[in-house]
Every structure is written in C-alpha cells, then in structure tokens.
Amino acid sequence: MRPHPIRTLACAICAICVAAAIAPARADVVASDDAGRELRLRAPAKRVISLAPHATELLYAVHADDTIAAVTEYSDYPAAASRLPRVGGLGSIDIEGIVASKPDLVVAWRSGTPETQLAAIERFGIAVFRSEPRSLDDIATSLERLGRLTGHANDGDRAAREFRGRIESLRATYAQRPPVRVFYQVWGSPLMTIGGPHVITRVIEVCGGRNVFAALDALAPTVDPEAVVAADPELIVTAAGTDGRIVDEARWARWSGMTAVKRKRYLFIDPDLITRSTPRIADGAALLCRAIEAVRAAR
C-alpha cells in the first residue's frame, strides 16, 4: 500500500519542526560602535580587553566584569579593576599581549588609541568596538550595546534606564531655569576649555547652564584669557587632579571685574566624575547643577 502523499508531507513538516525545536538556537550578536561600524560576533564575548578607563567602567556597569581579561593603565574604577592584568597605557598598547590573551572583543577609546593600532588588532581577526560617547544618551546606548555584545543585555538595558532616569530628573529640575554663564577650564597652560561638541557641554546644559565657548567646534580648544574675560562667566569650573587643583583662584584674581571672580564662584570637580563618559557622570552633573543653582539663587 502506497503512503498517502498528504500524510507523507505532514510527517515531513512535523519532523522539520521537531528538529528545529530541539536544535540549539544560534544567532550572531550584532551591534554598531561609535564609529558607525557594525560588529558581528558568533556568540557573546567571553574574553574582553578594555583599552580605556571609561570602557572598563562601562563593562563593570553592565556586570560584564566576568569577561574582562585585561585593561590599560588608569583603569582604576571600581577598585577591582586595579587588580586586572595590564596591556599598556594611553597611546602605547601592547598589541602582542592583546593577541596572546585571545580576546573575543576589544573595547577601545576611538580618539585615544591610534587607528593604526586598532587596525593591527583587527588584522588578527579580533573584533574592536570603538567607543566615543559624545552625548549623554551615547553613554546610555553604550551600556546597551556592550551589554548585548557580552551576553549581559538585561543588565545593560537596566543600567541605561537608570542612567537616563537620573539625567532626566536633573534636566526636569534645572534645564528650564534662568541660564548661568559657565567657563569650564580643562587645563591652565595653555589655557584650554571645552567646545560645543563635548559631552561636558551637554552636562552644563542639563543644569540650565550655558558654556560660554559652546560656539567653538573643537572638543578642547585653546583660548586666550582675554576671551574668557570678554565672555564674563558667572561660574568657573575645573577638575581636581591627583596633585590638587589644576588651577586655583589666584590665576583669575587679576581680572577682578569678571563676575565669577568678583563673586568668588569656583567649582572643582573630581575629573573621574565629569570627564569619563560613564554612569558616574550623573554624579558630576548633580554637583554641577547644585553649584549653578547657587549662582542663580545669589543673583
């Protein structure tokens, strides 16, 4: 007796469905980096090397610390990061050491690591995620993408939501209040500030402040003291390093007519809370918002 063709087809379809159900699901892990390049991993990365302190913090923030095989110099937060193996420092990474570690993924600071070195790593078949957050939401999306690439998607999404929530709370409180003119000093000699594209400019805006050099296109342009005087900031902000204040009030005392100097309005912030593009920038933003609000209230 010949098999009924309909019954045969039904059995074949059933067999295919059963096979699909019991076969392990496998799909590439895909994410774009801050250079607009698409990364495609066959599976979530199990060994990751971080080539920047902010990248190390981002990986810890998404609970991917179990994947970190090595980091570079100055990766010191959280404290556990200080005990990880080193593969060089800024601009002097150990490519041989990186390759020998057999990472699935390297997370690099796009503008802090020469492109020639990143390309050399990629020639060994190692995926490189170029990280360069230029806005506050870029930090959140970095958390989401790194979470996905390391198999910690839920943690990455949660960390992104929490960070966005903190920033939105500050923005809702301060952004629409009367603006305060702010000068952010990156360095004293030469005198450097931040331009419009810098993420710190976005932090200032969240607080209802206005970067007096926001019209400049460079990330960290050099300016003349006279230009600062002409901008007449109401608050001067800078970061404190390991050797103390990068610059103190005495530098500006000669320009006693400048509003910030006249009213002695200075703010020194731990650089790790304001210059690293990580969730901790929300802590730096909270400090800055309070200082700007104090200036606003004292008018």
C-alpha atoms as one frame of an Amber mdcrd trajectory, in Angstrom:
protein
   0.000   0.000   0.000   1.460   3.340  -1.072   1.719   6.134   1.575  -0.812
   8.886   1.206   1.013  11.962  -0.216  -0.726  14.389   2.139   0.150  12.254
   5.156   3.772  11.991   3.979   4.058  15.772   3.571   2.544  16.340   7.005
   5.035  13.970   8.593   7.935  15.697   6.854   6.810  19.108   8.089   6.371
  17.715  11.587   9.880  16.260  11.541  11.336  19.607  10.467   9.508  21.427
  13.267  10.690  18.920  15.870  14.275  19.206  14.661  14.102  22.995  14.806
  12.677  22.845  18.303  15.408  20.600  19.717  18.313  22.191  17.820  20.171
  24.847  19.858  19.224  28.348  18.775  22.196  30.234  17.390  22.261  33.789
  16.146  25.030  36.308  15.696  25.359  39.079  18.266  25.262  42.373  16.375
  25.897  45.976  17.499  27.262  49.166  15.974  30.066  51.106  17.631  30.591
  54.869  17.895  32.461  54.905  14.590  29.339  53.555  12.886  30.920  50.159
  12.263  28.824  47.048  12.691  30.299  44.342  14.902  29.045  40.801  14.429
  30.074  38.131  16.933  29.187  34.447  16.559  28.373  34.399  20.284  28.546
  36.835  23.217  32.144  37.749  24.031  33.664  35.712  26.861  37.070  37.439
  26.904  37.148  41.215  26.573  40.053  43.645  26.727  39.416  47.293  27.620
  41.775  49.926  26.231  40.397  52.909  28.179  39.349  53.652  31.782  35.862
  54.723  30.706  35.432  51.498  28.728  36.405  49.479  31.791  33.779  51.311
  33.853  31.124  50.707  31.208  31.858  46.976  31.224  31.581  46.835  35.002
  28.354  48.847  34.860  26.709  46.132  32.737  28.052  43.392  35.049  30.406
  42.105  32.349  33.392  42.156  34.697  33.481  38.353  34.470  34.545  38.774
  30.834  37.386  41.290  31.298  40.743  39.652  30.557  42.916  42.793  30.726
  42.790  46.588  30.824  45.090  49.536  30.275  46.716  51.962  32.686  44.436
  54.208  34.796  41.588  51.696  34.770  41.016  52.130  38.489  37.250  52.056
  38.994  35.781  50.101  40.554  38.643  49.063  42.834  38.654  45.527  41.440
  39.724  46.924  38.049  43.069  47.962  39.537  43.953  44.295  40.046  43.411
  43.244  36.438  46.332  42.492  34.056  47.643  45.485  32.064  48.225  45.665
  28.312  49.820  49.096  28.096  48.662  52.669  28.504  47.302  55.572  26.513
  48.852  55.520  23.049  51.223  52.659  23.902  49.175  49.483  23.948  50.823
  46.057  23.915  49.467  44.536  20.726  51.373  41.275  21.202  49.997  40.951
  24.724  46.485  41.646  23.480  46.699  38.997  20.760  48.232  36.478  23.198
  45.228  36.980  25.513  42.961  35.678  22.716  40.091  38.108  23.316  36.748
  37.843  21.579  36.338  41.627  21.786  38.451  44.724  22.369  36.769  47.923
  23.562  38.897  50.934  22.626  38.708  54.699  23.032  38.343  55.879  19.462
  40.222  59.184  19.789  42.620  57.908  22.461  44.127  54.977  20.560  45.821
  55.402  17.174  43.715  53.931  14.402  46.781  52.126  13.044  46.975  50.135
  16.290  43.274  49.278  16.231  43.566  48.162  12.604  46.559  45.988  13.556
  44.432  44.251  16.212  41.639  43.666  13.709  44.069  42.015  11.295  44.298
  39.168  13.805  40.557  38.617  13.455  39.707  40.316  16.752  36.575  42.473
  16.874  37.168  46.062  18.023  34.409  48.245  19.482  35.409  51.899  19.055
  33.936  53.873  21.951  33.497  57.648  21.738  30.378  58.877  23.591  29.711
  62.470  22.503  26.376  62.943  24.250  24.737  61.788  27.454  22.466  59.420
  25.563  25.553  57.958  23.871  26.587  56.738  27.327  23.242  55.005  27.741
  23.390  53.397  24.302  26.968  52.265  25.005  25.683  50.417  28.057  23.000
  48.740  25.950  25.358  47.728  23.151  28.170  46.475  25.392  25.624  44.568
  27.439  24.402  42.869  24.279  27.920  42.090  22.996  28.968  40.492  26.283
  25.820  38.498  26.930  24.568  40.883  29.618  21.777  42.545  27.656  19.362
  42.767  30.572  21.983  44.355  32.812  22.962  46.767  30.055  19.367  47.803
  29.457  18.788  48.252  33.192  21.936  50.366  33.623  20.913  52.513  30.645
  17.428  53.106  32.056  18.810  54.086  35.435  21.318  56.492  33.896  18.732
  58.096  31.615  16.391  58.445  34.581  18.984  60.281  36.671  19.833  62.672
  33.848  16.176  63.330  33.021  15.461  64.088  36.684  18.220  66.712  36.717
  17.073  68.110  33.364  13.468  68.400  34.545  14.608  70.231  37.660  17.148
  72.668  36.241  17.265  72.922  32.432  14.485  75.497  32.042  15.648  77.792
  34.836  17.333  81.130  34.020  20.657  80.364  32.296  24.016  80.786  34.033
  27.206  81.504  32.076  29.828  78.816  32.747  33.503  78.597  31.816  34.961
  75.090  32.051  38.750  75.013  32.298  40.387  71.845  31.034  43.967  72.980
  31.527  45.863  76.049  32.683  48.898  76.331  30.409  47.967  76.556  27.645
  44.527  77.665  28.712  42.093  75.091  27.331  38.331  74.770  27.553  35.575
  72.627  26.025  33.741  73.363  22.799  30.193  72.721  21.710  30.631  69.029
  20.725  31.980  67.984  24.144  29.780  65.878  26.410  30.521  68.255  29.328
  28.747  70.989  27.371  25.660  68.746  27.443  26.050  68.323  31.207  26.188
  72.094  31.661  23.002  72.441  29.599  21.191  69.823  31.704  21.808  72.127
  34.681  20.467  75.189  32.905  23.982  76.498  32.344  25.492  77.863  29.156
  29.039  77.004  28.122  30.490  80.388  27.154  32.532  78.676  24.405  29.803
  76.401  23.072  30.106  78.067  19.663  33.585  76.567  19.177  33.590  73.330
  17.155  36.717  71.764  18.684  36.379  69.336  21.577  39.067  71.024  23.692
  40.100  74.336  22.106  42.821  76.664  23.376  41.557  80.149  24.297  43.048
  83.432  25.442  42.360  84.694  28.969  41.011  87.860  27.388  38.354  85.818
  25.597  37.256  84.387  28.941  37.090  87.879  30.427  35.009  89.064  27.470
  32.603  86.119  27.925  32.219  87.144  31.602  31.312  83.746  33.099  29.362
  83.635  36.339  30.946  80.323  37.341  34.408  78.882  36.642  34.584  75.098
  36.734  37.628  72.882  36.564  38.698  69.429  37.690  40.987  68.500  40.566
  43.789  66.059  39.789  45.948  63.880  41.982  48.254  66.834  42.632  45.388
  69.024  43.789  43.755  71.818  41.869  44.801  72.214  38.281  44.408  75.931
  38.734  43.345  77.979  41.738  41.563  81.252  42.245  44.809  83.233  42.209
  45.069  82.782  38.432  41.913  84.784  37.864  42.313  87.368  40.634  43.835
  89.961  38.290  40.530  90.080  36.374  38.542  91.276  39.345  35.793  92.742
  37.148  34.752  89.303  35.860  31.527  88.204  37.528  32.788  84.791  38.684
  35.910  86.378  40.190  34.048  89.240  41.801  31.626  86.838  43.486  34.231
  84.090  44.076  32.243  81.474  42.217  34.508  78.496  41.502  33.799  74.780
  41.385  36.362  71.982  41.443  35.065  68.516  40.485  36.785  65.146  40.660
  37.734  64.587  36.991  36.539  60.980  37.112  33.011  62.270  37.751  32.907
  64.682  34.837  35.474  63.700  32.193  34.833  59.964  31.958  31.844  59.097
  29.824  30.348  56.601  32.254  27.262  56.458  34.510  29.265  58.335  37.162
  28.954  61.476  35.058  25.469  61.734  36.583  27.211  62.253  39.949  29.324
  65.041  38.476  26.221  66.553  36.873  24.448  66.648  40.241  27.389  68.539
  41.793  27.499  70.958  38.875  23.732  71.561  38.971  23.883  72.458  42.652
  26.728  74.903  42.047  24.910  76.535  39.136  21.734  76.778  41.188  23.673
  78.511  43.971  24.921  81.088  41.475  21.391  81.548  40.177  19.928  81.984
  43.660  22.542  84.564  44.674  21.872  86.971  41.795
